[in-house]
Amino acid sequence: MSAHCQLTGRKPGFGNTISHSHRRTSRRFDPNVQRKRYWLASEGRHVHLRLSAKGIKTVDQIGIEAAVARIRARGESV
């Protein structure tokens, strides 16, 4: 599975690791993606979402109904 957040759209960033001798090797900065289960009362079922830490905080602020509406507006299925 790709390391991206369904709500915020955060994806891995890319950069370089620089050693003590200043040699550069490429590396990947992955977002902190967690799999969370929420109860979606309007549909009477649970939904599983892959969210970053910021995405989880966003769901706490706006609520799961609004978050699912945003995800569906981006074209992803829930």
N, C-alpha and C positions, 0 to 999 in steps of 0.2 A: 504494500500500500504506500501511496505517496504521502509524504509528510506535509500535508496542507490542511488548513483549518476551513471547515465548511462555512463558518459564519463570517470571519474576517478576511478570509482568502490569503492568510499568511502562508508563504512558501519558503523553502530553504534559500538562504543567501550563500554566495560563494566568495571565497577569498583565498588568502595565502597564509600558511603557517611559516613563520620566520624563525629559523633556528639561531642558536648562539653565534654560529659562524656566518649568519645572514643568508643562508641558502633558503630559497622559497620553494615550498611544495603546496599544491592546491589542496584546499579543504572545503568542507561544507558546513554551514551553520544551520542546523535544523531547528525549527520552532518547537516549543514544548507542547506537543500534541497529545491529548488524552482522549480516551473513548469514554463518553458519559451517557448515561441512560436517564431520560426525563419522561415524566408522565404528561402526555398531551391530552388534556381533559376534553377538548372540543371533539376529538376523534375517539376518545375512550380507549387509548392504547399507549404503550410506551414507544419512544423513539430513541434510537442509538445515534449519537452524533460524535464526530471526530472534531474536537475543539482544542484550540490553543488555550493557554492559561488566560490570555486576555479575552478570548471568546467566552470562556466560562464566566468571567466577571461581567461581561456584557449581558449574558443570559440572566445573571442575577439582577442586573439593573433594569432591563427592559421586559423581562418575562419570557417564558418559553414560547408563548403564542406568537409574539412579535418577532422573536428570533427565527422561528420556523417560517414565518411569512417572508422574512428577508432572505433566508436560504432558498426558498422556492422562487423568489423574484430573481435570484441569480441563475436560476435554471437547474439547480441540483435537486435530486429527488430525496425525500425524507421517508 
